[in-house]
Amino acid sequence: MNHSIYSADRTTHLKIVVVALVAGIAVAGLGISARLNAEPGYTQTAKVMKAGKPVAVTSSETSLVR
């Protein structure tokens, strides 16, 4: 067994890649299953705002001195 990644042979590198891939798939699967089983109160929904008639809003709080 090689204790250094630099001197490791091809099969050791392949084992590392396979273990990392399996761990990544497991984490992704756990995240997806947790999201699918979430309660409806914790999910967010998109609200659609439709445009209406144009509105002009003005505000002037400056004092006029004559």
C-alpha positions in Angstrom: 0.0 0.0 0.0 1.2 3.5 -0.9 0.9 6.2 1.8 1.6 9.0 -0.6 -0.6 10.2 -3.4 2.4 11.1 -5.5 3.8 7.5 -5.5 0.4 5.8 -5.8 -0.2 3.6 -8.8 -3.1 3.7 -11.2 -5.4 1.4 -9.2 -5.0 3.5 -6.1 -6.0 6.6 -8.0 -8.9 4.7 -9.5 -10.1 3.6 -6.0 -9.9 7.2 -4.7 -11.9 8.5 -7.7 -14.6 5.8 -7.2 -14.9 6.4 -3.5 -15.3 10.2 -4.1 -17.9 9.6 -6.8 -19.9 7.3 -4.6 -19.7 9.7 -1.7 -20.8 12.6 -4.0 -23.8 10.6 -5.3 -24.8 9.6 -1.8 -24.7 13.3 -0.6 -26.7 14.4 -3.6 -29.2 11.7 -3.1 -29.6 12.5 0.5 -30.1 16.2 -0.3 -32.7 15.4 -3.0 -34.7 13.0 -0.8 -34.6 15.5 2.1 -36.0 18.2 -0.2 -38.7 16.1 -1.6 -39.9 15.1 1.8 -40.0 18.7 3.1 -43.2 19.9 4.7 -45.4 22.3 2.7 -45.0 25.1 5.3 -41.3 25.4 4.6 -41.4 25.6 0.8 -41.3 28.9 -1.0 -43.7 29.8 -3.8 -43.4 32.4 -6.5 -45.9 35.3 -6.5 -46.7 36.8 -9.9 -47.4 40.5 -10.1 -49.2 41.8 -13.2 -48.7 45.3 -14.5 -51.7 47.5 -14.3 -52.3 51.1 -15.5 -49.3 53.5 -15.3 -49.2 55.6 -12.2 -47.3 58.8 -11.6 -46.0 59.3 -8.1 -44.6 62.6 -7.1 -43.5 64.1 -3.8 -42.2 67.5 -3.0 -41.4 68.5 0.5 -39.4 71.5 -0.3 -40.5 74.9 1.0 -41.1 77.7 -1.5 -39.7 81.0 -0.4 -40.9 84.2 -2.3 
